[in-house]
Structure formats: structure tokens, C-alpha cells
Amino acid sequence: MNFVKFLLRHRVLATIALCLSLVASAYSARHLRARFQFRDFYEYPSNPRLPALDRYIAEFGDPAGSVVVLVESADVFQPATLRYSAP
């Protein structure tokens, strides 16, 4: 309760401190990067699709762990095409 009273008495100081912390947060956020890894979601012992992911990484992967698969087909939603790309 004393802290709230202090903030109410010193509104200008509290506002300046808040603005400075927002500026510092925004400056620091410039360096944040989100890195999505397929293995974070698929690598667990009982996953039946893990061998397929390992095969795709071996065939199409890059050092960063990304997998890019291009499928050329008249209709990518045909059952045979879907079985090939997602066994």
C-alpha cells in the first residue's frame, strides 16, 4: 500500500521511470529472434512419424534444421501424394 501511495504522490517520476523502461524494452527487443525447430515438437520416443522427419532432414534439410519439400503433382491432395509427403 505504501508503494501505491508513493506512486500517486510522485506521478511525474513514476511516469518517467515507466517511459524509460518501455524505451529500454523496445531497444532490447530489436535483437530478439524467434527460431522454430521441427524437432521441438516431433522428437519424442513414441512419435511414429519421427523416422519420416529424419529421412526428410537427411534428404532435404540444411544445417539450420529446416526442411523444404517441393511436391510436383497435378493434385497435391490425392491420397497417393499425401501418403508420399506425410507418411
N, C-alpha and C positions, 0 to 999 in steps of 0.2 A: 504494500500500500504506500509505503514511503517513496518507492521508486516512481509510482504513478504521480504522486504529488510533486516530486522533483521535475518530472517531465512537463507537468502542467504549469509549474512556476517558470520554467526555463524553456518555453516553446521554441524560441529562435535557436537556441543552442541545440535542442533536440532535432529540429528541422535540418539544421546544417549538418549535424552528425549523420542523419538519415540520408541526406543527399550525397555526402561524401562516401558513405558505404555503398550506395547504389552505383556511383561512378566507378568506384574500385571494383565492384562486382561485374559491371559491364566491361570494364577494361580486361579483367581476368577471363571473362567468358569468351573473348576473342580467340583464345588459344585452345578451347575445348574442341575435341573431335569425338564423334561417335563412330565406333568401329564395330560393325556387326560381323559375327563369325557364325557360320552354319553349325560348327561343332558345339557351340554353346547350347544349342537346342537339340541336336540329334545324337550326340555322343553319350549314350548310356547303355549299359550291358544288354538290356532286353529289347533294344530297338532292332526290329527286323530289317529296317532299311539302311542301317549303317554300312553294310558291305557295298551297297549301291553307291552311297556317298563316297566311300573310299575309292571305288572304281572311277567315279566321275572326277574326283580330285586328281587321281593318277593320270587320267586321260586328258582332262580339260583344265585342270587347276593351274594356278600361278603361285608364286612364293608367298603372296599375301593370304592365300587360303580361299580366294574367290573361285567360284565355279561358274563358267559360262558355257551353256549348251545351246546350240542353234539346231533346230529341227526343221528340215525342209519336207513338207508334206502338203498334199492337196487339201487335207482337212486334219489339222492337228488334234482334233477331238475324236478321231476314230479310235476305237478301243485298242487296236494294234499299236498305233502311235503312242497312245498314253501308256501302254504297258512297257514300251521300249524306253520312254523318257522317265517314267516313275515306277520302277518295278516294285 
